[in-house]
Amino acid sequence: MTLTGLPNLKNKPYGGAYSVWDKELCSVRDECVRAFSFPTDITKLKHKYFETYKWWMLQPHPKITGLDQFQLPCFTNGTSDSFAHFYIKYHQCKRLRLRRGEYFFHQWIQKTHYADRFAWIEDEPLAEGDVVMLSVPFANTGNCPENLEDLLTECDRLSIPVMLDFAYLNLAEGLEVDLTHPCIEYVVTSLSKVFPVENWRIGVRWQRSSDEDPLTIINEDGYEYLNVASMKLGVDMMGSFDANWVRRRYLSLQAEWCNTLDLIPSDSVYFGLDTENKWSEYSRGGDVNRLCFTRLWDGRMTVD
């Protein structure tokens, strides 16, 4: 067991959540890396990265509305970079609220920094003075969180700051999310799950206000502190593969594996869901057990 109280599933064949090391994706990735040359205009590359990402990520989700209200994008080292700064901002003054089964990083932060200022969303009503972190699609299921609109409406009423984690966004399609809720301060995502680029740390944070933190400062025009190689790789990968490519490629395989293992297909194509507790060793604290297929699909793991 880890500090979070969750079992370490990295060495189990269906554990964790990983990109699929698809041969075509890896081939294009490696060619882009080999062809990289340091850009002469870093600011131009940065803005191209933001423009490309904003258009690309929403392609399969025409009912996600309101991202245009988030006019201040920042390049981030994956999503964890954004999470850390969100927690730094609020850990002295807010009570953290998570849903059971949330991404392990947040459960670790809860244990280490919010131990006496925390409650599961399922256990107590939201209240003034709370702060909410929520993955969409939800980390434990790969589906849109239940009652998302009601939760955001209540956060509006109580002036509760919210960060939405879209890390699994481009493993799914057709999500419906209204980002115009004023409670939503940040929307974050990365390419680490949809492409085999987890070690390049290619992320973005969209924010409404100009409140300065280290991320906004180093993203100002004229600064050269950003990981330009990762930005360029992100632009090239998004230019080479549309945002629904991975889902289309693996949707039928997901169905086959779910049928074989008696699982329910998640909306996020890498996962199958166990609602009967037949796979209890893969419990992440919620009422559903999530199995990830990617390392079996690409040969990194095997089953007996």
N, C-alpha and C positions, 0 to 999 in steps of 0.2 A: 504493500500500500504506500502511496505517496503522501506528502503533506496535505494534499487536498482530501484525503480519505478515499480517493478513487483508486482502483487497481491500475497498475501499469500494464497496458495492453499492447505495447509496441512490439513485443516478440510473439504475439498471437497472430495467426494468419488473417483474422478478420478485424484486428484491433486498429485503433487510431483512425486518422483520415488523411489520406495521401493522394497527391496527383497520380495519374497513371502515366508510366514511362512508355507511352506509345512510341513506336519506332519512327513514325512520320514526324510527330511532334519533336522528338529528340534530334532527328536529323536536321530539321529546319533550325531548331535552337542552336545546335552546334555550328552550323554554317553561319548563322548570324553572329555568333561569338567570334568565329575565326575572321570574319569580314570587318569587325569593328575597328574604326579609327576614331581617335579623339576628336570631338566636334569643335569647330572654331567658334560657334555661337551657342553657348550652353543655354542661354535664356530662350533662344528660338526652339531648341530641342525640348526644353521643359514645357513650353506652351503647346508644342505639338503633342507631347505626351498627354497633357491634360485634355486637350481637345479630342484626341483619338480615344482615350479611355472613356470619357463621358459619353461619346456616341456609341462606342463599341459595347459597353457593359449593358446598355438598356435595349439593345436590339431584340432579344427574346422576350422583353417585358414591357410591352406598350402601355400596360396599366400601372406601371410605376410612374407616378406623377410628382412634380414639384422639385426635382433636382436642380432646376434652373434658379431656385431661390438660394442655392449654395454657391456663391460666386467666388469663394476663396479656396481653391484647391491647394494641397500640399503633397509633394512627393514624400513617401514614407518607406521605411525599411519593413516591408510587409505590413500586416495589420497590428502586430504587437507594438510597434513604434507608437501608433496612435493610442492604443490601449494605455500604455505607460503614462503618456502625457495627460490623458483623461483622468486617470487615478491620482496623479500628482496634483491636479487642479482641485479635486474634490475630497481627498481622503481625510483632510482635517476637519471638514465641516458638514459632511453628508453621511447618511446611512445608505449603504449599498443594497440594491435589490436585484436579484437574479432569479431565473427560473431553474428548477431542478433539471440537471442534465446539460447545463450550459458548458461551453468550451472550457477545458481544464484550466487554461491560463487565468480565467476570471475566478474560478473556484480557488485557485492557488492564491490570488490576490486577496480574496475574501478571508482566507485563513490567516494570511500574514499581515494584512493591513486594516482589515475591517472586522476583526473577530468579535468585537463588542458593539459594533454598529452595523448589523446585518440582519436581514430576514428574507426568506424565500418569498417570492411573489405569490406562490400558491398558499402560503400560510397566514399572511396578514394583509389587510387592505393597504394600498399605497397611501402615503402621508406626506405632508409638507416636510421638507428637509431630507427627502430621499433622493437618490440618484439611480438611474436605471441603465444597465448595459444589456443589450439583447441582440442575439444573432438572428438574421433573416436571410435565408432560411435558417431554421433553428438547428443548433449544433447537434442536438440529440436525435433529431428525426430527419433532417434535410428537407422538411416541409415548412411552409409558412407558419409562424407561431399562432396558436389558437387565440382568438379574440384580440388580435393585434390592434385593430381599429379602436376597440373599447379601451384597451390599455393606453394607447396614445392620447385618446380624448381625456382620460382621467389624469394623465401626466400634464396635459395642457391646463386643466382646471386647477391643479395643485402646484403649477410652476416647477415641475420636476424635470431636471436636465436628463436628456436621453442621448446615448450613442447607439446607433444601429450598425451592426457588423455584417456586411454583405459578402463575407469571404466565400460562401457557397453559391453566390448569386448565379454564376454562369455554369453551374452544374444542373440548373433547373430552367424552366421556362414558364411564362405566363403568370408570374407573381403579380399581385395587386397590392400596392403599398402607396399610401398618400403621404408624401414627404412634406406637405405644407403645414403639418402640425408644428406650431411654434416651439413645442417642447424639444423637438429634435435639434440638437446642437451640431452633431457631427454624423456623417455617413462615411464609413470606411470600407475598403475592400482591397484585395490584392490578386495577383495572378498565380499565387503559389499552389492553389488547388486545381485550377482549370488547366494549367500547363506545368510541365516538369521543370519549373524554374524556382523551386523553393529556396535554393541556395543563393539566388540572385536578389531576393528580398525586394520585390517590385510591387509597391503599394501606393495607395492614394487616400487622402483624407479630404472630404468636402465639408466646408464649414460655412455658417451664415455670417458670423460677426468677425470683426477684425481684431478680436482679443489676441494679444501677442503671447506666444509661448515659443520655446526653441524651434518648433517645427515651422511656424509662420515666419520667424526671423530668417532661418537658413533658406527658405523658399523665396525670399524677396528677390526681385530682378537685380542682377548685378553680382549676386553672391555665387560662389563656385564651390559650395560645400556639398552638393548633391552627388549621388552615385550616377554619373552620366552613362556608364556602361550598362547599368540595369535599366535606366530609362530608355536607352536606345534599343536594348533587347526587347523591352515591353512593346515599344512602338512597332518593331519588326514582327513580333509574334502576333500581335493584334491585327497587323496588316496582312498576315499570311493565313490566318484562320479566323473565321467569323465566330461570334460569341456563342453559337449553338453547336459548333463543330464536334466537341467532345460528347455532348449529349446525344447527338444524332449517331455518332460512331458506336456508342456503347449501350444504347437504349435496349436493343434486342438481347444483348449479352446480359444486361442487368435482369431482364425478365426471365431468361433461362436459369440463372443462378438462383433467383428468388423462388422460382418454381421447384427447383431441385431441393432447396433447403427449407421449403415451406415458410417463406418470408413474404412480407408485403413490400413491393417496390416503393422506395422513397421517391419524392419528387426530384431529389438530387441523385443523379444517375449512378453514383459510385456505391450507393448504400442499399441494403435490405433491412427491413424492420421486423423484429420479433415482438409480438404483442402477447404471446402465450408464455413467456419466460422460459422457453426451451433452451435459450442461449444465455443463461443468467451470468456467465463469466464475463459477458460483454456489457454488463450494466454500467451506466455512467451516472447513476443517481436518479434517473427519471423512471417513468412507467413503461418505457419502451427500450428494448435493447437494439443498438445499432451495429450492424456488421458492415465493414468496408471491404470491397472486393478488389481494389486496384492492384495490390501487390501480388495477388494470385493471377490476375489477368496478365500482368507484364512479366511474371516469372520470378519476382524477387522473393516470394514466399510459396510454400507448398503445403498441402494438407495430406495426411496419411490416407 
